[in-house]
Amino acid sequence: MTQPSRNLAILGLQWGDEGKGKLVDLLSARFQQVVRFQGGNNAGHTVVVNGQSIALHQVPSGALHPECFLVVGSGVLLNLEVFRQELDRLLQRGIDVTDRLLISEKAHIILPHHIALDQWREGGAGVNKIGTTGRGIGPAYEMKAARMGVRMGDLKHPETLMDRMRPGYNEVCILLGPDAALPSLEAIASQLQAWAQPLLARIGDTQAHLMNAEARGEAILFEGAQATLLDIDHGTYPFVTSSNCSIGGLFTGTGLSPKSLGKVIGVAKAYTTRVGAGPMPSELLDATGDRLREVGREFGTTTGRPRRCGWFDAPITRHAVRTNGADGLGLMKLDVMDGFEEVGLVTGYRNSHGEVLTSLPSCAQDWLGVKPEVRMFKGWSQATRGVRALADLPKEARVYLDALMEAAEAPIAYLSTGPDRDEGFAWPGLFLEGMI
Ligand code: IMP
């Protein structure tokens, strides 16, 4: 009989920034391969090395564990300048990942004109402003779908690099006009080659690499970026990113089959945050929202923007649990809710006609007027910060968490009670027990 796969996916269940990086960091030591499979430098997580924080955007979080091999899959977008800066910053802290890194030759490259187009839409032109990170993510994925993208493998063929770039570049020039002041194609090509030179030996067939690793019995950790409600198909379209950040993107972004997956951890905060525009029925535009933002330090890692804050939203999380087949929740930042007199839980939605919704709206128009049904719970005066065992949680927090699990239709597999590695615990009797 075949053994169940030990491979594990860590995916976001809300609008990103759930704290996936902490779980990846806690678990990486048990995995030989850590893989990013979608998104680009719109993602961001802060890791602490020798007491100093480094913001990583594209390098998999497993970088900190010397035994982990790092894979950047085909579904990822790379900004080579940022990638090189991240590798350099790690190197300055004594972490050299170059011998344990493989980048898919199919991964697409974010080019300067993609960034210019993203910013043109968001800024000056304002024709389709949704509050992107301005990193060129949408246009780079558009070029991929329009078959005008440039891939990491193209860097190994410098003689055709300009030809690969020209169609997309010309289209952006037409759209943006001469005032856009884009660098010339020649300048872009030579800059790309300069950045790529030290990486050329690290570009290869990541699908084969991962399949071989599996055949050797190694375990793979899949590190999601962004989250289900930002998924281009299953999120709050059009206020989404341009990749599949839920489970489907894992398979297209690695080339592995669904049979390669063991368990799925869905990561959510004990409350809800979102950056950028779009529906968020749980949003609190009052002092309570401000308090969550201040205590939870809810400001973007990538852009520094203040995040919108609200109570835990069970309808969106349940949707994400179902979409991803999450086996359990990684529930983060419970301690941020310490000391509130009351805490809320969004248990359901009603539409503008007062009807109860049993699934999420699909269209932006149908989100308008959606109202949350909020159940209030007594808060806890005893702090949860740093709690490392279920028995040590205040009883009011247990009541809240039990209701949250029931409403989200998933058990908590890991509870985080603070930013440090040892602040939190694996839920007894669940699959992470003994792993963290
Ligand atoms: P884009 O991914 O830059 O195109 O931005 C599209 C939407 O996704 C915007 O609302 C962004 O704020 C949001 N977004 C993209 N990446 C992240 C992330 O890592 N965390 C939270 N929100 C994100």
Residues whose N, C-alpha, C, O or C-beta is under 5 A from the ligand:
A	BS01	IMP	W15 G16 D17 N42 A43 G44 I130 G131 T132 T133 G134 R135 I137 G138 Q226 L230 V240 T241 S242 V275 G276 A277
